C-alpha cells in the first residue's frame, strides 16, 4: 500500500470521528480536508461524486467517501474506507440496543427517553421542512409530495414506497426529458455489464425467496428476513438518512411491529448525537428487533450486523459499479430529471413519518413544545443536532 493510500486511511479515520451534522456537513468537511488540504481529488470531481450519490439509492455521504477512495486507491482502498466509516457508529448503536434491552425497565432511564423522543420528532420536522423548501419548486413536485403523503398515510404498507418512488421518477423524467436523449441513453446502457446487474438483483431475490420459504419457527428465519428487509430498503432510499426514517418506521413499527415507537425514537435520537453515517441507525433497529424476539445478546449482535450490511450493500455495489462510467452517466438528462420526482415523493414520505411519529404524543403538551422548540432551534440558530440531543438528555436528568 502506497504512502498516499496510508495517509488517506489516516484522514478517513479522523473524518469518521469528527463528521457530525449529517450529509450537508459531511460534504463541507470533505471539501476542506480531502480536496483543499490534501488534494486527493479536484473540487469538480467531488461535486460530480456528490451528484452521482444523489442519483443513486443509498447513503449519500458513504457513497461519496467510497467514491473518493476508489479514485485514490481502487477497490481495496474503497472497501477499507467503507469499513472505517461505518464500523464505529454501527458498533455504538449495537451496544445501545443491547443496553436498551437491559435497562429499559429502570424508571430514570425511561424519564430521560421521554424528553429525547419529542426532540427526535422535532429533528424529523426540521428535515422535512428543509427538504420541502429545497425540492418542491414546481406544481408537479408539490402534487407528487402531497400524493405520496396521502397514499402512505392511507395504506401504511412498505410496498407502497417502491411503487411511489418509481412513479415519481417516471413522471418527472417523462415531463422534463427531451426525445433527443434516447440515442445517448442507448449508448450508455450498451456498456452496462448485464452479469453485474443480475448479481445485484439476484441477491435481493435470493434472500426474499429464502425468507419466504424457510420455516417460520427456525431461528434463522427472522435474521434472513431482516437482511432482505434492509437490503430492499437500501435499494429504495433516495436522499440519504432523512428518507431512511419514514421507510423504517412504517415497515418495522407500523406494519411488522418489530419494535415500539418509543424504541425507534430513542435510537434515532442517539444516532443524531454521533459522528458518522445516519444509516448506522439500522444497527440499533436490527439489534432491538432480535432482542425483542428473544434472541439474546448474541442475536442482537447478529441483528445489528445483518442490518448494517443489508442497508449499505446496495449503495456500495452501485457506487463501485457506476463510478467507472460516470462520465457517460452524468450526460443523461433522463436520469437527472427522474431525481426531482423521486425527491418530491421522498418529501411526502418524510411528512408521513412526522405525522406518525407525533401521533403517540396525544394530549401531552410538553412533547409538542419540545418538538416545536427543537425544529425552531435548528432552523433559526447554528446549534448542531448533537448539541440539541445533549440538551434533551440534560433535561431528562434534571427533571
Buried (B, 14 or more C-beta within 10 A) or exposed (E): EEEEBEEBBEBBBEBBEEBBBBBEBBBEBBBEBBBEEBEBBEEEBBBBBBBBBBBBBBBBBBBBBBBBBBBBBEEEBBBBBBEBBBBBBBBBBBBBBBEBBEEBEEEEBBEBBBBBBBBBBBBBBBBBBBBBEEBBEBEBBBBBBBBBBEBBBEBBBBEBBBBBBBBBBEBBBEEBBEEEBEEBBEEBEEEEEEEEEEEBEEBBEEBBEBBEEBEEEEEEBBBBBBBBBBBBBBBBBBBBBBBBBBBBBBBBBBBBEBBBBBBBBBBBBBBBBBBBBBBBBBBBBBBBBBBBBEBEBEBBBBBBBBBBBBBBBBBBBBBBBBBEEBEBBBBBBBBBBBBBBBBBBBBBBBBBBBBBBBEBBEEEEEBBEBBBBBBEBBEEEEEBBBBBBEBBBEBBEEE
